């Protein structure tokens, strides 16, 4: 620092100190304010509310009967057993030995139809499917997708129609139709 800048800084500090001294000498308005505040009556503070003690609850129903288990053991008569077997053996079953397509590793709800491509050479319409990894795949009639052995039976520019093979709840299988519509553009 040069000698000239030191002189400027020193003069600024002295002028600031002079301003502080003048303010300290004239503190009558401050004293009046403090006296007025102290003369006011003190306010009262409301007492804290009383809290009710917390009582814990212990569930004692664990040793009671299970509400979803029937009271009487369920038995099937011979006639009903034959009817159930006839309904469960309707000839519909998934092809377990067929090689799975990649899109069969995702639920249909996780897949989006994002468009179509028409191959003019053999007039084949392909649907474009986006998987949860945002990868695009092309499928056509006969391809499979979804977790329930879904086979594409028809498609157009707006939707894909699948036939899924699902369990019927009686040890057998049944076919179920399902559509996958073209996803709305964002």
C-alpha positions in Angstrom: 0.0 0.0 0.0 1.3 3.4 -0.9 1.6 6.3 1.5 -1.2 8.2 -0.3 -3.7 5.4 0.1 -2.9 5.1 3.8 -3.7 8.7 4.4 -7.0 8.4 2.6 -8.0 5.3 4.7 -7.0 7.0 7.9 -9.0 10.1 7.1 -12.1 8.0 6.3 -11.8 6.1 9.6 -11.5 9.3 11.6 -14.6 10.8 9.9 -16.6 7.6 10.7 -15.4 7.7 14.3 -16.5 11.4 14.6 -20.0 10.5 13.4 -20.3 7.8 16.0 -19.2 10.1 18.8 -21.8 12.7 17.8 -24.6 10.1 17.9 -23.5 8.8 21.3 -23.6 12.3 22.7 -27.2 12.9 21.6 -29.0 9.8 23.0 -32.0 11.6 24.6 -34.5 10.1 22.1 -33.2 6.6 22.8 -33.6 7.2 26.6 -37.2 8.5 26.1 -38.1 5.4 24.0 -36.7 3.0 26.6 -38.6 4.8 29.4 -41.9 4.7 27.5 -41.5 0.9 26.8 -40.7 0.2 30.4 -43.7 2.2 31.6 -46.2 0.0 29.7 -47.8 -2.8 31.7 -46.3 -6.2 31.0 -48.5 -8.7 29.0 -49.5 -12.1 30.4 -48.6 -15.4 28.9 -51.3 -18.1 28.7 -50.5 -21.3 30.5 -49.6 -24.4 28.5 -52.6 -26.6 27.7 -52.8 -29.9 29.6 -52.2 -32.9 27.4 -54.0 -36.2 27.9 -51.6 -39.1 28.6 -51.1 -41.5 25.7 -52.4 -45.0 26.2 -50.9 -47.5 23.8 -53.1 -50.1 22.1 -52.1 -53.8 21.9 -53.9 -55.9 19.3 -54.9 -59.2 20.8 -56.7 -60.7 17.8 -53.7 -62.6 16.5 -54.8 -65.7 18.4 -58.3 -65.6 17.0 -59.7 -67.5 14.0 -58.5 -66.5 10.5 -61.4 -64.7 8.8 -60.6 -66.0 5.3 -60.5 -69.7 6.2 -63.9 -71.5 6.1 -65.3 -72.9 9.3 -66.3 -76.2 7.6 -63.6 -77.9 5.6 -64.4 -77.6 1.8 -65.1 -80.9 0.0 -66.0 -81.5 -3.6 -68.6 -84.2 -4.5 -67.8 -86.6 -7.3 -70.2 -84.9 -9.7 -68.6 -81.5 -9.1 -65.1 -82.9 -9.4 -65.9 -84.3 -12.8 -67.4 -81.0 -13.9 -64.3 -79.1 -12.7 -62.0 -81.5 -14.5 -64.1 -81.2 -17.7 -63.9 -77.4 -17.5 -60.1 -77.4 -16.7 -59.3 -79.8 -19.6 -60.7 -77.9 -22.5 -57.6 -78.4 -24.8 -56.3 -74.9 -24.4 -52.8 -74.7 -23.0 -49.8 -72.5 -23.7 -46.9 -73.8 -25.9 -44.2 -74.2 -23.2 -41.5 -75.5 -25.7 -41.7 -72.5 -28.0 -38.8 -70.1 -27.9 -40.0 -66.9 -26.1 -40.0 -63.6 -28.0 -38.2 -60.7 -26.3 -41.4 -58.7 -25.6 -42.8 -61.7 -23.6 -40.6 -60.6 -20.7 -42.8 -57.5 -20.1 -46.4 -57.1 -19.1 -48.6 -55.7 -21.8 -49.3 -52.7 -19.6 -45.6 -51.8 -19.8 -45.6 -51.8 -23.6 -46.7 -48.9 -25.8 -47.6 -49.0 -29.5 -45.9 -46.0 -31.0 -46.6 -46.4 -34.7 -46.7 -48.7 -37.8 -44.6 -49.4 -40.8 -46.0 -50.9 -44.1 -43.5 -53.0 -46.0 -44.5 -52.6 -49.6 -42.5 -55.5 -51.0 -44.7 -58.2 -49.4 -47.5 -55.8 -48.1 -46.7 -56.6 -44.5 -47.8 -54.2 -41.8 -45.5 -54.0 -38.8 -46.4 -52.4 -35.5 -43.7 -50.4 -33.5 -43.6 -51.2 -29.8 -41.7 -49.3 -27.2 -40.6 -51.4 -24.1 -39.9 -50.0 -20.6 -36.3 -49.4 -21.6 -37.5 -47.0 -24.4 -36.3 -49.4 -27.1 -38.4 -49.8 -30.2 -39.3 -53.2 -31.6 -41.3 -54.2 -34.6 -43.9 -56.9 -34.5 -46.5 -58.4 -36.8 -49.3 -61.0 -36.8 -48.1 -64.2 -35.2 -45.5 -62.6 -32.9 -45.9 -62.9 -29.1 -45.8 -60.3 -26.4 -46.8 -59.9 -22.8 -46.4 -62.3 -19.8 -49.6 -64.3 -20.6 -48.5 -66.0 -23.8 -50.1 -63.2 -25.9 -50.2 -63.8 -29.6 -50.9 -61.0 -32.1 -53.9 -62.0 -34.2 -54.6 -58.7 -36.0 -53.2 -55.2 -36.2 -54.0 -52.0 -38.0 -52.7 -48.4 -37.8 -54.5 -47.7 -34.5 -54.3 -50.9 -32.5 -53.0 -54.5 -32.0 -55.3 -57.3 -31.0 -53.8 -60.1 -28.9 -55.2 -63.4 -27.7 -53.7 -64.3 -24.3 -53.8 -67.7 -22.6 -54.5 -67.3 -18.9 -55.4 -69.7 -16.1 -59.1 -70.2 -15.5 -58.7 -70.7 -11.7 -59.6 -74.4 -11.9 -56.3 -75.8 -13.0 -56.9 -75.2 -16.7 -56.4 -72.5 -19.3 -58.6 -70.1 -21.2 -58.2 -67.6 -24.1 -58.7 -63.9 -23.4 -58.7 -61.1 -26.0 -56.8 -57.9 -25.3 -56.1 -54.7 -27.3 -53.0 -52.5 -27.3 -53.9 -49.1 -28.8 -51.6 -46.5 -30.4 -50.1 -44.3 -27.7 -51.0 -40.6 -27.8 -48.3 -38.3 -29.0 -46.9 -36.0 -26.3 
